[in-house]
Amino acid sequence: MLFLVAALLLMGVVMGSVAHAPLSVSLVAAALIGVWLAVFALRERNSRRRHPSVN
């Protein structure tokens, strides 16, 4: 429960920051986060193919 409250608080802070930042800064930050998530997903998928889980 505490984790959920902290996550919602952090999301509120980030959304408030984005509301006051210029659109170009928000778009660049969103693109960087998207690339970071895509790279993470590809690395996870490739590692699971090489090392299948025991379950």
N, C-alpha and C positions, 0 to 999 in steps of 0.2 A: 504494500500500500504506500509506503514511504517512497519507494522508487517511482510509482505512478505520479505522486504529487510532485516530486522533483522533476520528472520529465515534463509534466504540464507547465510547471513554472519556467523551466528552461525554454520550452517552446514559446511561451508568452513573451519572454525577453527577446528571443530571436525574431519573432514576428513583429514585435514593436520596433526593433532595430531596422528591419527591412522596410517597414512602412515609412521611416524617415530618411532612408538612404536613397540616393538617386537611382533611377531605373537601370542605368548602365552598370552600376556597381552590383545591384541585385542580380542582374542577368549573368554577369561574369562569375559571381559567387555561385549561382545555381549551376552554371555550366561546369565549374571546377568540381563541385560536389557530385554532379552527375557522372563525370569522367572517373572520379575517385571510386564511386560505387560500382561502375561498370568494370573497372580494373579489378576491384575486390571480388566481384561475382565471377569473373573469368578465372582468377587465380583459385578460388574455392572450387569451381567446377573442375578445373584441371587437376587439382590435388586429389579430389575424390575419385577421379578416373584412374589415377595412378595407384592410389592406396584405398581400395574399397573397404568399407567398414566391415567389421566382423559380424555384426548383427544380421 
